[in-house]
């Protein structure tokens, strides 16, 4: 028997093409998209405004396959971490982060990660495979359902979970188009953030996509030497070339970049680091998110004290760098930045 395709892999235009091939009315594509992405249907049988015969045709070719939820952990602060099992047995983690104003999902784009940043749990077990567009979107559908238990519906998406989004560029971009599509999940591009560890060719490609999606760079080091130690990807795409690519990105898109920056005691929050960052950010419209290091047992680093964190933030502000402190969420269930992995 032929393996059925996952209908979540299709853009709206691809679904229209399929329907035209069947000589079906193209408005059926809108109905199917609405059922899946807006009304939360998990089966074709729930799509009551589609004729039975047509539903049968769909079922023969396509499937909608919810993940098996192996574990759902809820942190004291309400952050919810899912461990999902994929069809081939691979496992991924996804985090839902509710707050008083919004509910955000942190999405994974790969099973495992090949980039091995030396503070991040996600790279320790290596890379297994890329996620399909459907597997990226299915995380959103599960999270949307879960968000019904919170004050605010799911409104923001960050591609910052396990894996490097730009290393799975095609599937990631397709998922963004469906999330952003008015007939799909209808989430405004500015509510979507993609984070990269610094894959320069893909930063250039992303600039040409013409979307208003936010770009975030996982910087974490303040110069070439410090970044070489913390992020092996820096040996391929060195610090100064990354900064140049960021300058070009800002010039081409006229958009601001956010730099994610981990605060490790005595390593990344020193006066030397502040001065180096000032030089590096020259000519880049940007802001910084400061992320106090979240403990991972394999690494010998420590988070700075609260006073050290505030001192560094004030120092950056004093030299003209706008820096926001991102306090950890979901630490007690290992759902905070850099802690995701399947153990
Ligand atoms: S920080 Fe990102 S790129 Fe680096 S190991 Fe973790 S998931 Fe991979």
Boltz pocket constraint, residues with backbone or C-beta under 6 A from the ligand:
constraints:
  - pocket:
      binder: B
      contacts: [[A, 113], [A, 114], [A, 115], [A, 116], [A, 117], [A, 120], [A, 121], [A, 122], [A, 123], [A, 160], [A, 161], [A, 162], [A, 163], [A, 164], [A, 197], [A, 218], [A, 338]]
      max_distance: 6.0
